[in-house]
């Protein structure tokens, strides 16, 4: 199990043309991984509180721009199946991981839903599907 805490503060910034803005961000996260027989369960959660964000470009995950406030959170639960499927093992969570050689070689498919509290033409709810191939040497 691990617990993470973080904080960042920047004063007297110019954000979206507004001078003398103070930025303050804090976060907390928790990760838990525990064997269950030949398998394993994982749980992860995080919360991020942003006052006067400093980013200047919206991303795929959010439409925040400089000066915006946000409260972000996520929870992810997973189970690593105990049996091999082909050469690797399967892990179910908010997506699927297929471990060919642990975390060094794996395939990941993931789904995420982003819900904007105040939806506008720029800040829209969205669904994101990710497919990733990881190869370590």
C-alpha positions in Angstrom: 0.0 0.0 0.0 1.2 3.5 -0.7 -0.1 7.0 0.1 0.9 10.1 -1.9 0.4 13.7 -1.0 1.4 16.7 -3.1 1.1 20.5 -3.1 2.2 23.4 -5.4 1.7 27.1 -5.0 2.7 29.9 -7.3 1.9 33.6 -6.6 1.3 36.7 -8.7 0.8 35.0 -12.0 -0.9 36.4 -15.1 -3.6 33.8 -16.1 -5.8 34.4 -19.2 -4.9 38.1 -19.2 -5.6 38.6 -15.5 -2.7 39.8 -13.4 -1.8 39.0 -9.7 -3.5 35.5 -9.7 -2.3 32.9 -7.2 -2.2 29.3 -8.2 -2.7 26.5 -5.6 -3.0 22.8 -6.2 -3.1 19.9 -3.8 -3.5 16.2 -4.3 -3.8 12.9 -2.4 -3.7 9.4 -3.8 -3.8 5.9 -2.5 -2.6 2.6 -4.2 -3.2 -0.9 -2.9 -2.0 -4.2 -4.4 -2.5 -7.5 -2.6 -2.1 -11.1 -3.7 -5.2 -13.3 -3.6 -4.2 -16.9 -4.2 -2.4 -17.0 -7.5 -4.1 -13.7 -8.6 -4.1 -10.2 -7.1 -6.4 -7.3 -6.5 -5.5 -3.7 -7.0 -7.2 -0.5 -6.0 -6.2 3.1 -6.7 -7.9 6.4 -6.0 -6.8 10.0 -6.3 -8.2 13.5 -5.7 -6.7 16.7 -7.2 -8.0 20.2 -6.2 -6.9 23.1 -8.5 -7.3 26.8 -7.9 -6.4 29.1 -10.8 -4.9 26.4 -13.0 -1.8 27.3 -15.0 -2.2 25.2 -18.1 -2.7 27.1 -21.3 -4.1 24.5 -23.7 -7.0 22.1 -23.2 -6.1 18.4 -23.5 -8.0 15.2 -24.3 -8.8 14.8 -20.7 -10.0 18.2 -19.8 -10.9 21.6 -21.4 -9.4 23.6 -18.5 -7.5 26.7 -19.5 -5.3 29.1 -17.4 -7.2 30.5 -14.5 -9.8 27.7 -14.2 -10.6 25.9 -11.0 -11.2 22.2 -10.9 -11.8 19.3 -8.6 -10.7 16.0 -10.2 -10.9 12.5 -8.9 -10.8 8.9 -10.0 -11.1 5.4 -8.7 -9.8 2.2 -10.3 -10.2 -1.4 -9.1 -8.7 -4.4 -10.8 -8.1 -8.1 -10.5 -5.2 -10.1 -12.0 -6.5 -13.4 -13.1 -4.5 -16.3 -11.6 -4.2 -18.4 -14.8 -2.2 -17.8 -17.9 -4.0 -17.1 -21.2 -1.6 -18.0 -24.0 1.8 -16.6 -23.0 0.5 -14.0 -20.6 -1.9 -13.1 -17.8 -5.0 -10.9 -17.9 -5.8 -8.0 -15.6 -9.3 -6.5 -15.5 -9.9 -2.9 -14.3 -11.4 0.2 -16.0 -9.8 -1.5 -19.0 -7.9 -4.6 -19.7 -4.1 -5.4 -19.4 -2.6 -8.4 -21.0 0.9 -9.1 -19.5 3.2 -11.0 -21.8 6.3 -10.3 -19.6 5.0 -8.4 -16.6 4.9 -4.6 -16.9 7.9 -4.8 -19.4 5.7 -6.2 -22.2 1.9 -5.7 -22.1 -1.1 -4.6 -24.1 -3.6 -2.2 -22.5 -7.1 -1.2 -23.6 -8.8 1.4 -21.4 -12.1 3.4 -21.2 -12.5 6.7 -19.4 -15.5 9.0 -19.1 -14.9 12.7 -18.6 -17.8 14.6 -17.2 -17.6 18.4 -17.1 -19.5 20.1 -14.3 -20.5 23.1 -16.5 -20.8 21.7 -20.0 -20.3 24.3 -22.8 -19.4 24.2 -26.5 -15.8 24.0 -25.5 -16.1 21.9 -22.3 -18.1 18.9 -23.3 -18.5 15.5 -21.6 -16.5 12.9 -23.5 -15.6 9.3 -23.7 -11.9 8.3 -24.3 -10.8 4.9 -25.5 -7.1 4.1 -25.3 -5.1 1.2 -26.7 -1.4 1.0 -25.7 1.5 -1.3 -26.4 4.3 -1.3 -23.8 7.7 -2.9 -24.6 10.6 -2.6 -22.2 14.2 -3.6 -22.8 
